[in-house]
Amino acid sequence: MKSSTWKPTKEEREVMEAVWMQVKGACEKLKEETNAKDEHIRKMLKEMADRYYS
């Protein structure tokens, strides 16, 4: 069974970019306000993605 490759539209790409900027800002704020390092942020984002999108 061949899976289809999703190609986002221009509007979808713009939404994803806006969301990514919000996530990036939240991660930077978390790093400033706690002792979280990049590896902690990476693990947290992976756990969230696995929980909600698997």
Backbone as JSON Lines, residues from 0, in Angstrom:
{"i":0,"aa":"M","n":[0.84,-1.18,0.0],"ca":[0.0,0.0,0.0],"c":[0.89,1.24,0.0]}
{"i":1,"aa":"K","n":[0.72,2.07,-0.99],"ca":[1.52,3.28,-1.13],"c":[0.83,4.44,-0.43]}
{"i":2,"aa":"S","n":[1.58,5.14,0.42],"ca":[1.0,6.29,1.1],"c":[1.17,7.53,0.23]}
{"i":3,"aa":"S","n":[0.18,8.39,0.25],"ca":[0.26,9.61,-0.54],"c":[1.06,10.66,0.22]}
{"i":4,"aa":"T","n":[1.75,11.49,-0.52],"ca":[2.54,12.56,0.08],"c":[1.69,13.81,0.13]}
{"i":5,"aa":"W","n":[1.6,14.38,1.32],"ca":[0.8,15.59,1.51],"c":[1.58,16.79,1.05]}
{"i":6,"aa":"K","n":[0.96,17.6,0.23],"ca":[1.56,18.84,-0.24],"c":[0.7,19.99,0.26]}
{"i":7,"aa":"P","n":[1.19,20.75,1.25],"ca":[0.39,21.84,1.8],"c":[0.17,22.96,0.78]}
{"i":8,"aa":"T","n":[-0.97,23.58,0.88],"ca":[-1.26,24.74,0.04],"c":[-0.5,25.94,0.6]}
{"i":9,"aa":"K","n":[-0.51,27.03,-0.15],"ca":[0.16,28.24,0.31],"c":[-0.45,28.71,1.63]}
{"i":10,"aa":"E","n":[-1.77,28.66,1.73],"ca":[-2.45,29.08,2.96],"c":[-2.06,28.18,4.14]}
{"i":11,"aa":"E","n":[-2.0,26.88,3.91],"ca":[-1.61,25.94,4.97],"c":[-0.18,26.2,5.41]}
{"i":12,"aa":"R","n":[0.7,26.51,4.47],"ca":[2.09,26.8,4.82],"c":[2.18,28.07,5.67]}
{"i":13,"aa":"E","n":[1.38,29.06,5.34],"ca":[1.37,30.3,6.12],"c":[0.89,30.05,7.54]}
{"i":14,"aa":"V","n":[-0.13,29.2,7.69],"ca":[-0.64,28.86,9.02],"c":[0.43,28.11,9.81]}
{"i":15,"aa":"M","n":[1.08,27.15,9.16],"ca":[2.13,26.38,9.84],"c":[3.28,27.28,10.28]}
{"i":16,"aa":"E","n":[3.63,28.24,9.44],"ca":[4.71,29.17,9.79],"c":[4.32,30.02,11.0]}
{"i":17,"aa":"A","n":[3.07,30.49,11.03],"ca":[2.61,31.3,12.16],"c":[2.6,30.48,13.45]}
{"i":18,"aa":"V","n":[2.14,29.25,13.35],"ca":[2.1,28.37,14.53],"c":[3.53,28.08,15.0]}
{"i":19,"aa":"W","n":[4.42,27.81,14.04],"ca":[5.8,27.51,14.41],"c":[6.44,28.69,15.13]}
{"i":20,"aa":"M","n":[6.17,29.91,14.69],"ca":[6.74,31.08,15.34],"c":[6.23,31.19,16.78]}
{"i":21,"aa":"Q","n":[4.96,30.84,17.02],"ca":[4.41,30.87,18.38],"c":[5.08,29.8,19.24]}
{"i":22,"aa":"V","n":[5.25,28.61,18.69],"ca":[5.9,27.51,19.43],"c":[7.34,27.89,19.75]}
{"i":23,"aa":"K","n":[8.03,28.43,18.77],"ca":[9.42,28.83,18.97],"c":[9.54,29.88,20.07]}
{"i":24,"aa":"G","n":[8.64,30.86,20.06],"ca":[8.64,31.89,21.09],"c":[8.37,31.32,22.46]}
{"i":25,"aa":"A","n":[7.43,30.39,22.54],"ca":[7.11,29.76,23.82],"c":[8.3,28.95,24.34]}
{"i":26,"aa":"C","n":[9.0,28.29,23.45],"ca":[10.18,27.5,23.85],"c":[11.29,28.42,24.36]}
{"i":27,"aa":"E","n":[11.5,29.53,23.69],"ca":[12.53,30.48,24.13],"c":[12.17,31.05,25.51]}
{"i":28,"aa":"K","n":[10.91,31.37,25.71],"ca":[10.47,31.89,27.01],"c":[10.67,30.85,28.11]}
{"i":29,"aa":"L","n":[10.34,29.59,27.8],"ca":[10.53,28.5,28.76],"c":[12.0,28.38,29.14]}
{"i":30,"aa":"K","n":[12.88,28.47,28.14],"ca":[14.32,28.38,28.42],"c":[14.8,29.53,29.28]}
{"i":31,"aa":"E","n":[14.24,30.72,29.06],"ca":[14.65,31.89,29.85],"c":[14.17,31.79,31.29]}
{"i":32,"aa":"E","n":[12.99,31.24,31.5],"ca":[12.37,31.24,32.82],"c":[12.66,29.98,33.64]}
{"i":33,"aa":"T","n":[13.25,28.98,33.02],"ca":[13.58,27.74,33.73],"c":[15.0,27.33,33.38]}
{"i":34,"aa":"N","n":[15.4,26.17,33.86],"ca":[16.73,25.67,33.5],"c":[16.65,24.66,32.36]}
{"i":35,"aa":"A","n":[15.54,24.68,31.6],"ca":[15.36,23.75,30.47],"c":[16.41,24.03,29.4]}
{"i":36,"aa":"K","n":[16.95,22.97,28.86],"ca":[17.92,23.06,27.78],"c":[17.25,22.59,26.48]}
{"i":37,"aa":"D","n":[17.95,22.75,25.36],"ca":[17.39,22.35,24.06],"c":[16.93,20.89,24.07]}
{"i":38,"aa":"E","n":[17.72,20.02,24.7],"ca":[17.36,18.6,24.73],"c":[16.04,18.38,25.48]}
{"i":39,"aa":"H","n":[15.78,19.16,26.52],"ca":[14.53,19.05,27.26],"c":[13.35,19.52,26.41]}
{"i":40,"aa":"I","n":[13.55,20.63,25.7],"ca":[12.51,21.17,24.83],"c":[12.2,20.17,23.72]}
{"i":41,"aa":"R","n":[13.25,19.61,23.12],"ca":[13.09,18.63,22.04],"c":[12.28,17.42,22.53]}
{"i":42,"aa":"K","n":[12.61,16.92,23.7],"ca":[11.9,15.77,24.25],"c":[10.44,16.12,24.53]}
{"i":43,"aa":"M","n":[10.18,17.3,25.07],"ca":[8.82,17.73,25.37],"c":[7.99,17.82,24.09]}
{"i":44,"aa":"L","n":[8.56,18.44,23.05],"ca":[7.83,18.57,21.79],"c":[7.56,17.2,21.16]}
{"i":45,"aa":"K","n":[8.52,16.29,21.26],"ca":[8.33,14.94,20.72],"c":[7.22,14.21,21.47]}
{"i":46,"aa":"E","n":[7.22,14.32,22.79],"ca":[6.17,13.68,23.59],"c":[4.8,14.24,23.25]}
{"i":47,"aa":"M","n":[4.7,15.56,23.06],"ca":[3.43,16.17,22.69],"c":[2.97,15.69,21.33]}
{"i":48,"aa":"A","n":[3.88,15.65,20.36],"ca":[3.53,15.19,19.02],"c":[3.07,13.73,19.06]}
{"i":49,"aa":"D","n":[3.8,12.9,19.8],"ca":[3.44,11.48,19.9],"c":[2.07,11.31,20.54]}
{"i":50,"aa":"R","n":[1.8,12.09,21.56],"ca":[0.53,11.97,22.28],"c":[-0.66,12.37,21.41]}
{"i":51,"aa":"Y","n":[-0.54,13.48,20.71],"ca":[-1.68,14.02,20.0],"c":[-1.78,13.6,18.54]}
{"i":52,"aa":"Y","n":[-0.7,13.11,17.95],"ca":[-0.72,12.83,16.51],"c":[-0.27,11.43,16.14]}
{"i":53,"aa":"S","n":[-0.32,10.5,17.08],"ca":[0.06,9.13,16.72],"c":[-1.1,8.19,16.92]}
